[in-house]
Amino acid sequence: MAKSAQELAKERLARIEAAINLQEPDRVPVWGFGGDIVPAYSGYTNYDMCYDEEKTLKASEKFMRDFPFDSSMAGITGLDGRVFCMAFAEYDDLSPLMTFITGPIHDILGDKYTRFPGREIDKTAPAQFIGGTFMEPDEYDQLIEDPVKFIAETVLPRACRNLETPRQAMATWVRLGMEIARSGAFMAEFGKMNAELGYPPFPMGWGYAPLDIIGDFLRGVSNVVLDIRRYPDKVKKATEAITEWMIKYALAYTKMGTKYAMFPLHLNEYLSPKLYNEFYWPYLKKVILALHEVGVKSIVFFEGRHEQHLETILELPKGWGAAYFEKTDVVKAKKLLQGHTCVMGGIPITLIAGGTPAEIDKFVKDLLEQVKPGGGFILAPGVAAAPADTPLENITALIEAVEKYG
Amino acid sequence: MQEELFTKIVDMDEEGSIKLAKEYLESGGNPQKLLEVCRNAMGVIGDKFEKGEYFLSELILGGEIFGSIMEFTLPHIKEGESEKLGKIVLGTVKDDIHNIGKDIFKAFVEAAGFEVIDIGVDVPEEEFVKQVKEHKPDIIGMSCLITAGISSMKRTVEAIKAAGITDAKIIIGGGRVDEEVRQLAGADAWADDAAKGVRLCKELVGVKG
């Protein structure tokens, strides 16, 4: 007899939680992906996924029903909006609400950080974060002095067309509040659909590496890596100043009952071990530890290649959470982190996009043989977004292979 | 001077290397020689990256130093005096608006002696074809960061082949590119970092080292 949605959700949650808690689950959990394939599977566009809630719900439901992973990444499109979380960091009831820039929020703010389908780019293109430079090097002292004030009063009016003057800002923030309240109903409906399909509730908060705030939202990625050489003391002091507010923001989520916090990292791959250990990791570590102290486990997505920094993960307390890798060799990572950190990753999304079912079957078999023993592993795509023309039989092959070899 | 400048660039001494290069030119130094030293230094930075001694931040800073020195050096070099290894038409494919990978690669491949025609980001297939027909490059370089770019690369390669362009080699690059994507797209080579990309471009035009 088929399992009820409730049973299925309970089973999936137990599986994921066992892995994060470094135990052996009933089988290796597999983390799902979303991306352009989700609208394409229903004949919709990326524009629909950003601006049409009914179509977003329909497309997500169809994809999640037909491709049952243990968790789903399909759904509402939102891009990183952490700079707004920093601007609202004094208010625990508001800062978590600013985490994502959705299509309607992009329109309301007129932000220059993102490009949305049907707006700046084609309806077929996915929404993209591009960042930018909204602060000059001689302004580091202001950032150090009071990061919230500097971001709210100086950076945001430059970064958002609709926040340029205080008068515009009044209207924009009211509109934003209305939009957040309005979209709550849709979020609830989306949650209900998840439950009906047997996907477990996964109360997730968010964190961010403090230096990434400077790279992604204030100075731009290329500039911040140059600043590290040109004004090292200032970059360090600014990162330190942001850290305090980042911790406050990450902890604000716990008031909503979250048990996990996801961190998407960006500059980790850019930095040599020396720079990483001086400018990036100590501050990221502080945020992870602050969450650990209140019992929240972090899931940190180490973007790109993280081999050069792997050992630093061992500086965290055992059982702190999960290290999610993109291009780092998960076999090597698992060996090093076994019994200390749950390891996530392992599937190149290009294999799903360009391989065959037989290749996928063999790949999953070989990989799981090496990483399954001892538990503490979650199979996940390196990048959780599949292209529109991903062969559907490949997605099924992945799910079946995990059933067989997990 | 040459050895000192070379070491300063490789060691990422931005201020020191720019100052030294300026002084050299102002005291009547040979701009062609200066260019050569800078190129060699960029080559070594690329090698260090491939060996895992340097990382993306060093590639960005290296490109920045090279660009700063070239700004006041190139006006002293006459057109045609420096021989090019080949011509590359370079762009980020349709539906992808990211430029950072493309720009890092561009700095290094130019330093290696290639002429680059940068056609921007979110470049539609037909624009790639048009630019390639106009510039007749030895190599077509396609960049992408997001996975949507994988589908666009495939379509762009198809469009180029359908237009009867067969003499230009195609290299694809970007963080999410690998052998699987190369096969899927039907490209000649792939690289997920700038240093490898430069090495492969040299191979594609038959230059050693």
Interface residues (C-beta under 8 A of the other chain):
Chain A: G35 D36 R115 I121 D122 T124 A125 P126 Q128 I130 V221 S222 V225 L226 I228 R229 R230 E269 Y270 L271 S272 L275 G304 Q308 K327 P348 I349 T350 L351 A353 G354 G355 V383 A385 A386 P387 A388 D389
Chain B: M12 E14 G52 Y54 F55 L56 S57 E58 I60 L61 E64 K94 D95 D96 I97 H98 I100 D103 D122 I146 T147 A148 I150 S151 K154 G175 R176 V177 D178 E180 V181 Q183 L184 D192
